[in-house]
Amino acid sequence: MRRRSLTLPTAIAAVALVVAAACVGQLRAQVQAKVFDAPLHPASNPVSSPSPQQVAGLFTEAVAPPPPQRALPTSADFGLLQARVQLATDDAAAAGATLSVAVLDRATNRLVSNGNGQIAGTASVAKLFIADDLLLREAAGGTALSTDDRQAVDLMLQSSDDGAAERFWGQDGGNAIITEVASRYGLASTTPPPDGRWWNTISSVTDLIRYYQKLLDGSGGLPAERAKIIVDDLDRSTPNGVDGYPQRFGIPEGLYAEPVAVKQGWMCCIGSDWMHLSTGLVGADHRYIMVV
């Protein structure tokens, strides 16, 4: 979350690059402040997003070409990541941003975090929970999904379609969706939105790491074939959302040469703050889970 409006790719991509450069060279993290012309997804009420042309211009203006891609770290290299995360956090703070960061190596079960765990509203990342609940109920025979429903799920996860999220949220229980998913996955910090609006679902970086981990290993209760639907959709995340907003910030921007499966979230107006959230899986085998 930000203390003032900030273009995201440099801030979050810098942390993503931490994984790629954990043991070689110096992390090149620059965070540049930029005021957007219009709000995105407000914490209280949805409003019109800026045009794709406006947004694309801001991103082009703010982001320098990325440094050469480096290999993902080995288990031994991962031990150097904490210092790199702190460096990126300090650089962000100097530019007026507050970062929450967590990275899990699934092969060693080692977690690195900057300790700033709370997220005030998950924005469109809550669509993971909406899809998870819907697919579990289908697997249990509690509902049947039409071809249109399945396409809506794909669009909701790949291109962050708010219309699909609104429909499933309204017809499938609203706040109860979050309560059920949080209970199944053991997400202690994840709670339903106090105003009943899905994008204000509260979570933490460690809860989101846990969600992805248990989605992949099956211990969250979603059958493997249904979990694969979610992961495959995240693998196919589109460059722009349905609303035209660029979705390649953060993890995909920082690790542009690595296979990534991501769910992104963005919104404004949390008090005077803006929030961008980049979450997902890194590597062909999804070895790393990142939340920034």
C-alpha positions, 0 to 999 in steps of 0.5 A: 500500500502507498502513502501517496500515488505511485506507479507500481512496476518499478516498486514491485518489479524491484522486489521480483528482481530480488529473486532473480538476482539474489546471489549475483550483482547488486539489486537495482531497485528504483521506486518513482513517484507519479500521480495518477490522473484518476482513481482506479478501484476505490476501497469503498465504491467502484468508479471508472478507471483511467483509459488504457491510453492514459495508464499505458503512458504513465507506465511507459514514462515511469519504468526504465528498461529492466536489467538483464534477466538472471537465473533464479536462485538455488537453495543456497542463494536463497539465504541472501534474499532477506538482505535484498528484500530489505534493500528494496523495502528501504528504497521504496520507503525513500520514495514514499511507498510501503511494501509488504513482501513474502517469498516462499521456496517450496522446495525447502519450505523457507519463507523470507518476508520483510515483516510488513504482513497486513494488507488493507483490502486484497482488491482483485486478488479476492477473485482467487477465493471466489473461484476456489469456493465456486469450483469446490461446490461444483466438485462436491455436486452443490452446483453445476457450471455452464459453459458460460460460467466456466468462461466467466471464471476464466475471464475473472482470473485471467483478465480480472473481470469484475462483472464475473466476480460480482455475479458469483459473489452475489449468487454464491454467498458473499461474505460467507465465501471468504469465511469458508475459504479462510477456514479451509485453508487456515488463513488466520488473518483473512476476513470478509470485507466489513462492507460486503464488497469483495474487493475489500476482503482483508488478508496478509502476505503470509496468508496469501502465500499459504493459500497458494501453497495449499492450493498446489499441494491439495491440503486446502481441500480443492481437488487437484483437477479444480486447482489446475483450472485456477493455476492454468488461468493464472498462467494465462494472465493477460497483459491488460485487464478487462477494464484496460488496466495493464496487468504486467506490473510486479512479478511478471514485470520483474521476472519477464523471462521466467514462467509466472502464474499471477493474480494481480490486484489494484485499487485506490482510496484506502484513506489517502493510500493506493494499493497494488498487489502482485501475487503468484507462482514463479518457475516452470515447476512453480517452486517459488510463491511470491506476494508483493 
